Amino acid sequence: MLAASSGSLDAALKYVIKPLTMSWAVGEATVVQADARTRDYSGFVVSTDPPYYSNIGYADLSDFFYVWLRRVLRDAHPDLFGTVLTPKLEELIASPQRHGGSASAERHFEDGFRQVFTAMRLSAGNDTPITVYYAFKQQERKASDILSTGWATILEAMLAAGWRITATWPLLTELDKRLVASGANALASSIVLVLRPRNADEPVISRRDFIRALRAELPAALTELQQGAIAPVDLAQATIGPGMAVYSRYSRVIESDGSSLSVKSALSLVNQALDELLAEQDGDLDADSRFCLRWYKQFGWKRGDYGIAESMGNALNIPVKRLEHGGVLTAREGSVRLLRPSELPRKWDPAKDDRISVWEVTCHLARAVTTEGTEAAARLMAKANTRVNLEAVQLLAYRLYELAQHKDPEDAGLFNALASEWAPLSAAAQRVDTRGMQGGLDLDAL
C-alpha cells in the first residue's frame, strides 16, 4: 500500500467493492481470463466496456507493473508469469505498430469485434439484453463530414453480428482526473448501448425514408438529452444512439444506386440531422440573441464591418445602437464586436437591466459559473428567471458549444461548463430568496 489517493490499490479496491455492495447479485463470483472472441456466453447476462479502438494500449501499459510483479510472484504463480512481458498480439485494439500499418490494425480490431459480438449472439440468452459502455471520442474529417472511426467500427461489428440497438443513455462515469482527459475537452460520460437480437425478416427502407425517420424521432431524443443536462461535449456522441437505433431497426437501408448505406454514412446523416435540429432551436430566441448568434457564427469575438452589422440588424428590425445599449456588443470607428463573457460587468443585475436578452444571460451565467462558482451563478439565474425563459438559455449554451468546439476551445469549455452544471445550478437558484426583486419590463415599448 503506497498511498490512498486516486490510482492507488486502496482506492482501486474501494471502486470495485462499492458497486458490488449495491448490487442485487448474491453469492460467490468466479473471475476467469478468457478470449472474448471464442468463449461461450450461455447463461450469462453480458455487460461490457470494450477497448476504445487505438485510444489506450493496456497491454503495453501493464508491462510497467508486470516486470516487477513477475520477479516477486513468478514462483507462487508460474502460470500467470510464464512470459517475460505481457501478451499483446491478441489484444483487441487498433495498434498499427503491432499489425503492420493502420489498415491491417483496423481489420484486426473490426474482425475481432465482429467475432466477439457474433459469439454473444449465438450463445447469449434472448430473454435479457446486453449492454455496451462506450466513452471513446475519436473524430476524423472527410470533406465536410465528421465521422467517428471508433464508433463506426464497433457499430459495424454489432450490426454485422445480428444485433439492433434498442436504447441508449449517457452515464456520468468518466473522471476529469484521468490522464487522457487532462487538459482536454474529453467526454464526461459513457454512452450505454442496449442491444437485442435483430430478426432476420426486418424490413428494408430507402435512404430517404431513413432520413425522414431520423427527423421524426431525433427531436424527442434531443429534448430528453438536453433536459437531462447532458454535457454539451457528450451531446453528439449521445445522439448517435437514438440515430443508430433507427438505422439498426431495419435489415438494410438502400442508397439511390441500390447499394447499402454504410454505418459511416449513417453516422454522417445523424450528425447532419443533429446540426439541423440545433439550428431550428435558434428560431425560439429573441431578436437580440438571434443577431448575436448570427454574428458569432461569422466573426466570433472579432470585429466586423459596421455596415454588415447594420444590414443584419435591419433584417431583424433591431438598430445596432439598441444592441449596444443592451450590453452585448461595442460599436466604434466603423466596426462592431461582440463582448466576451469575461468583459461583461460583474455587478450586472438582470432584475434592473432595461434591455435583457437570452444571449446576455447565457454569457453572464457562463462567466459566473466558471469564475465565481455555482452559488454566485445561481443568484444571477434566480433573478434572470423573472426576465427570460431559462430553458432558452440552456439550449443556447448547447448551441454555442457546438459552434465553438471547432473555432475556440476556450469558448467551448466555457459553454460546456454552464450546460454541464445546469442541474445543480437550477437547484441552487430555486433556494435563492427572490422576494423584492424587480419584475419584467416591456421591451416592445423601448
C-alpha positions in Angstrom: 0.0 0.0 0.0 1.8 3.1 -1.2 -0.9 5.7 -0.9 -4.7 6.2 -0.5 -5.1 8.6 -3.4 -6.8 8.0 -6.8 -4.9 5.3 -8.6 -3.7 3.5 -5.5 -4.5 -0.1 -4.6 -6.7 1.1 -1.7 -8.7 3.4 -4.0 -9.0 0.8 -6.7 -10.4 -1.8 -4.3 -12.9 0.7 -3.0 -14.1 1.5 -6.6 -14.6 -2.2 -7.2 -16.2 -3.1 -3.8 -18.7 -0.1 -3.6 -20.9 -1.1 -6.6 -20.8 -4.7 -5.5 -22.3 -3.8 -2.2 -25.2 -2.0 -4.0 -25.8 -4.9 -6.5 -28.7 -7.3 -6.3 -26.3 -10.2 -7.1 -25.5 -12.5 -4.3 -23.2 -15.5 -3.8 -19.7 -16.1 -4.8 -18.1 -14.8 -8.0 -15.7 -16.6 -10.3 -13.2 -14.5 -12.2 -11.5 -16.0 -15.3 -9.4 -14.8 -18.1 -10.7 -15.9 -21.5 -10.7 -14.9 -25.1 -13.9 -12.9 -25.7 -14.0 -14.0 -29.3 -14.3 -17.7 -28.7 -15.8 -18.2 -25.2 -19.3 -19.4 -24.6 -21.8 -16.9 -23.2 -24.6 -19.3 -22.3 -26.3 -18.5 -19.0 -24.7 -15.1 -18.7 -26.0 -11.5 -18.8 -23.4 -9.6 -20.8 -22.4 -6.1 -19.8 -19.1 -4.9 -21.3 -16.8 -1.9 -21.5 -14.8 -2.8 -24.6 -11.4 -1.4 -25.7 -11.6 2.0 -27.4 -10.1 1.5 -30.9 -6.5 2.8 -30.5 -7.0 5.1 -27.6 -5.2 3.1 -24.8 -2.8 0.2 -25.1 -3.5 -1.6 -21.8 -1.1 -4.5 -22.6 1.8 -2.1 -23.1 0.9 -0.1 -20.0 0.7 -3.3 -17.9 4.3 -4.1 -18.6 5.3 -1.2 -16.3 3.9 -3.2 -13.4 4.3 -6.7 -14.8 8.1 -6.8 -14.8 8.2 -6.1 -11.1 5.3 -8.4 -10.2 6.9 -11.2 -12.1 10.1 -11.0 -10.1 8.2 -11.3 -6.8 5.4 -13.7 -7.7 6.8 -15.9 -10.5 7.4 -18.9 -8.2 4.0 -18.5 -6.5 2.0 -18.2 -9.8 4.1 -19.7 -12.6 1.0 -20.0 -14.9 0.4 -16.2 -14.7 4.0 -15.1 -15.0 5.4 -17.5 -17.6 6.2 -14.9 -20.2 8.9 -12.2 -20.0 6.3 -9.5 -20.9 2.6 -9.5 -21.2 1.0 -11.0 -24.4 -0.1 -8.3 -26.8 -1.0 -9.6 -30.3 -4.4 -10.8 -29.2 -5.4 -7.5 -27.6 -8.4 -6.0 -29.5 -7.1 -2.6 -30.2 -6.1 -1.0 -33.5 -2.3 -0.7 -33.0 -0.5 0.0 -36.3 2.8 -0.9 -34.7 1.7 -4.5 -33.9 -0.1 -5.2 -37.1 1.9 -3.6 -39.9 0.1 -0.4 -40.5 -3.2 1.4 -39.9 -5.3 -0.7 -42.4 -4.4 -4.1 -41.0 -4.7 -2.8 -37.4 -8.3 -1.6 -38.2 -9.0 -5.0 -39.8 -7.7 -6.8 -36.6 -10.0 -4.6 -34.5 -13.1 -4.9 -36.7 -12.7 -8.6 -37.3 -12.2 -9.2 -33.6 -15.2 -7.2 -32.5 -17.4 -9.0 -35.1 -16.3 -12.3 -33.7 -17.0 -11.2 -30.1 -20.5 -10.0 -30.9 -21.2 -13.0 -33.1 -20.2 -15.3 -30.2 -22.6 -13.4 -27.9 -25.4 -13.5 -30.5 -25.0 -17.3 -30.8 -24.9 -18.2 -27.2 -26.2 -15.4 -25.0 -29.9 -15.7 -24.0 -32.6 -13.7 -25.7 -34.5 -13.0 -22.5 -32.1 -10.3 -21.4 -30.4 -7.6 -23.5 -26.7 -7.0 -23.5 -25.2 -3.6 -22.6 -22.1 -2.0 -24.0 -20.4 1.1 -22.5 -18.5 3.3 -24.8 -16.7 6.6 -24.0 -14.2 7.0 -26.8 -14.4 10.2 -28.8 -12.3 9.9 -32.0 -13.1 12.2 -34.9 -11.8 12.3 -38.5 -12.7 14.8 -41.2 -13.7 13.8 -44.6 -14.8 16.7 -46.8 -17.4 18.5 -44.6 -18.4 15.4 -42.6 -17.1 14.5 -39.1 -17.0 10.7 -38.6 -16.1 8.8 -35.5 -13.8 5.9 -36.6 -14.1 4.1 -33.3 -17.9 4.4 -33.3 -18.2 3.3 -36.9 -16.1 0.2 -36.3 -17.8 -1.0 -33.2 -21.3 -0.4 -34.6 -20.4 -2.2 -37.9 -19.4 -5.2 -35.8 -22.5 -5.2 -33.7 -24.9 -4.9 -36.6 -23.0 -7.5 -38.7 -23.3 -9.9 -35.9 -27.1 -9.6 -35.9 -27.8 -7.1 -33.1 -30.0 -4.0 -33.0 -29.8 -1.0 -30.7 -33.0 -0.7 -28.7 -32.0 2.0 -26.1 -29.1 4.4 -25.3 -28.3 6.7 -22.4 -25.3 8.6 -21.2 -24.0 7.8 -17.7 -21.7 10.2 -15.9 -18.7 7.8 -15.4 -15.6 9.5 -16.6 -13.2 11.3 -14.3 -11.6 14.6 -15.5 -8.5 13.5 -13.5 -7.8 10.6 -15.8 -4.7 11.0 -17.9 -6.4 11.1 -21.3 -8.8 13.9 -20.1 -6.1 16.1 -18.5 -6.2 19.5 -20.2 -8.6 18.1 -22.9 -12.1 18.6 -23.9 -12.8 14.9 -23.2 -16.0 13.1 -22.8 -17.7 13.3 -19.4 -20.0 10.3 -19.9 -20.0 6.7 -21.1 -22.7 6.1 -23.7 -24.6 2.9 -22.8 -25.9 0.9 -25.8 -28.6 -1.6 -25.1 -28.7 -4.4 -27.7 -31.2 -7.1 -28.5 -31.1 -9.7 -31.4 -32.3 -8.4 -34.7 -34.8 -10.5 -36.6 -33.7 -11.7 -40.0 -37.0 -10.6 -41.6 -36.8 -6.9 -40.6 -37.9 -4.5 -43.4 -35.8 -2.8 -45.9 -36.0 1.0 -46.4 -34.5 3.7 -48.6 -32.1 6.4 -47.6 -34.8 9.0 -48.0 -37.1 7.1 -45.6 -34.2 6.7 -43.1 -33.7 10.5 -43.1 -37.4 11.0 -42.7 -37.5 8.7 -39.7 -34.4 10.4 -38.2 -36.2 13.8 -38.5 -39.3 12.4 -36.9 -37.6 10.7 -33.9 -34.5 12.7 -33.1 -36.2 15.8 -31.8 -37.8 14.0 -28.8 -34.5 12.2 -28.1 -32.6 15.5 -28.3 -35.0 17.2 -25.9 -34.7 14.4 -23.5 -30.9 14.5 -23.5 -30.9 18.3 -23.0 -33.4 18.2 -20.2 -31.3 15.6 -18.6 -28.5 18.2 -18.6 -26.1 16.1 -20.5 -22.8 17.9 -21.0 -22.6 19.5 -24.5 -19.3 17.7 -25.1 -21.2 14.5 -24.9 -24.3 15.5 -26.9 -23.1 14.5 -30.4 -21.9 11.1 -29.1 -25.1 10.5 -27.1 -27.3 11.3 -30.2 -25.5 8.6 -32.1 -27.6 6.1 -30.0 -31.1 7.2 -31.0 -29.9 7.7 -34.6 -28.4 4.3 -34.9 -31.4 2.8 -33.1 -33.4 3.9 -36.2 -30.7 2.6 -38.6 -30.4 -0.8 -36.8 -34.2 -1.3 -36.8 -34.0 -2.3 -40.5 -32.3 -5.2 -42.1 -30.9 -2.8 -44.8 -31.0 0.8 -45.8 -30.6 1.2 -49.5 -28.8 4.1 -51.3 -30.2 5.5 -54.6 -27.9 3.3 -56.6 -29.1 0.1 -54.9 -26.0 -0.3 -52.6 -26.3 -0.5 -48.8 -26.0 2.7 -46.7 -22.8 2.2 -44.6 -22.6 2.8 -40.9 -20.2 5.7 -41.5 -22.7 7.3 -43.9 -25.5 6.7 -41.4 -23.4 8.4 -38.7 -22.9 11.4 -41.0 -26.6 11.7 -41.5 -27.2 11.5 -37.8 -24.7 14.3 -37.2 -26.3 16.3 -40.0 -29.8 15.9 -38.5 -28.5 17.0 -35.1 -27.0 20.1 -36.6 -30.3 20.9 -38.3 -32.2 20.4 -35.0 -29.9 22.7 -33.1 -30.2 25.3 -35.8 -34.0 25.1 -35.7 -33.9 25.9 -32.0 -32.4 29.3 -32.9 -35.8 30.4 -34.1 -37.2 30.4 -30.5 -34.7 33.1 -29.4 -35.4 36.8 -29.0 -34.2 39.1 -31.8 -31.2 40.4 -29.9 -30.0 36.8 -29.3 -30.6 35.8 -32.9 -28.4 38.7 -34.0 -25.6 37.8 -31.6 -25.7 34.2 -32.7 -25.5 35.0 -36.4 -22.7 37.5 -35.7 -20.8 34.9 -33.6 -21.1 32.3 -36.4 -19.5 34.7 -38.8 -17.0 36.7 -36.7 -16.8 35.1 -33.2 -15.5 37.8 -30.9 -13.6 39.6 -33.7 -14.5 42.9 -35.1 -16.7 43.1 -38.2 -17.8 45.9 -40.5 -20.5 48.2 -39.1 -22.3 48.0 -42.4 -22.7 44.3 -42.1 -24.0 44.6 -38.6 -26.5 47.3 -39.7 -27.8 45.0 -42.5 -28.1 42.1 -40.2 -29.8 44.3 -37.6 -32.2 45.7 -40.2 -33.3 42.1 -41.2 -34.2 41.5 -37.6 -35.7 45.1 -37.1 -33.0 45.9 -34.5 -30.8 49.1 -34.8 -27.2 48.4 -33.8 -27.4 51.2 -31.2 -30.1 49.3 -29.4 -27.9 46.2 -29.3 -25.1 48.3 -27.9 -27.4 49.7 -25.3 -28.4 46.1 -24.4 -24.8 45.5 -23.4 -23.9 42.7 -25.8 -21.6 44.5 -28.2 -19.5 47.6 -28.8 -19.6 49.7 -31.9 -17.0 52.3 -32.8 -14.8 53.5 -35.6 -17.0 51.8 -38.3 -16.8 48.3 -36.7 -18.7 46.1 -34.4 -17.6 43.5 -31.9 -19.5 41.2 -29.5 -18.4 41.5 -25.9 -16.7 38.4 -24.5 -18.3 36.9 -21.3 -15.1 37.9 -19.5 -15.7 41.6 -20.5 -19.2 41.7 -19.0 -19.7 43.7 -15.8 -19.6 41.5 -12.7 -22.1 43.6 -10.9 -24.7 43.2 -13.5 -28.3 42.8 -12.1 -30.7 41.2 -14.5 -33.6 42.5 -12.5 -32.7 46.1 -13.2 -31.5 45.8 -16.8 -33.8 47.7 -19.1 -32.9 45.6 -22.1 -32.1 42.0 -21.5 -31.7 39.0 -23.9 -31.2 35.3 -23.7 -27.7 35.8 -25.2 -26.8 38.3 -22.4 -28.0 36.0 -19.6 -26.2 33.0 -21.2 -22.9 34.8 -21.4 -23.2 36.2 -17.8 -24.1 32.8 -16.4 -21.2 31.1 -18.3 -18.8 33.7 -16.9 -20.2 33.4 -13.3 -20.2 29.6 -13.1 -16.6 29.4 -14.3 -15.1 32.3 -12.4 -17.3 32.8 -9.3 -18.9 29.4 -8.7 -22.3 27.8 -8.5 -23.8 30.0 -5.8 -22.9 33.3 -7.5 -24.3 32.0 -10.8 -27.4 30.7 -9.0 -28.2 34.2 -7.7 -27.9 35.5 -11.2 -30.1 32.7 -12.6 -32.8 33.3 -9.9 -33.0 37.0 -10.9 -32.9 36.3 -14.6 -35.8 33.8 -14.3 -38.1 36.8 -13.9 -37.0 38.2 -17.2 -36.2 35.5 -19.7 -37.0 31.9 -20.4 -34.2 29.9 -18.8 -34.9 26.8 -21.0 -33.9 29.0 -23.9 -30.7 29.9 -22.0 -29.8 26.3 -21.6 -30.4 25.5 -25.2 -28.3 28.4 -26.3 -25.4 27.1 -24.2 -25.6 23.8 -26.1 -25.8 25.7 -29.4 -22.8 27.9 -28.6 -20.7 24.9 -27.5 -21.4 23.2 -30.9 -20.4 26.3 -32.7 -17.3 27.0 -30.5 -15.8 23.5 -30.5 -14.4 23.9 -34.0 -13.4 27.6 -33.5 -12.3 28.2 -30.0 -11.6 25.5 -27.4 -11.8 28.1 -24.6 -15.3 29.2 -25.6 -16.3 25.5 -25.9 -15.1 24.8 -22.4 -17.0 27.9 -21.1 -20.4 27.0 -22.5 -19.9 23.3 -21.8 -19.3 24.2 -18.1 -22.6 26.1 -18.0 -24.7 23.4 -19.6 -23.0 20.6 -17.6 -23.7 22.4 -14.3 -27.3 23.2 -15.2 -29.0 20.8 -12.8 -27.1 21.8 -9.6 -27.3 25.4 -10.8 -31.1 25.3 -11.2 -31.5 23.6 -7.8 -29.3 26.3 -6.1 -31.3 29.0 -7.9 -34.6 27.7 -6.5 -33.2 28.2 -3.0 -32.4 31.8 -3.6 -34.8 34.3 -2.0 -36.2 36.3 -4.9 -38.6 38.4 -2.8 -38.4 42.1 -3.6 -36.8 41.6 -7.0 -38.0 43.8 -9.8 -40.4 42.3 -12.3 -40.0 42.1 -16.0 -40.1 45.1 -18.4 -42.0 45.5 -21.6 -39.1 45.5 -24.1 -41.5 46.2 -27.0 -42.2 49.6 -25.5 -38.5 50.6 -25.6 
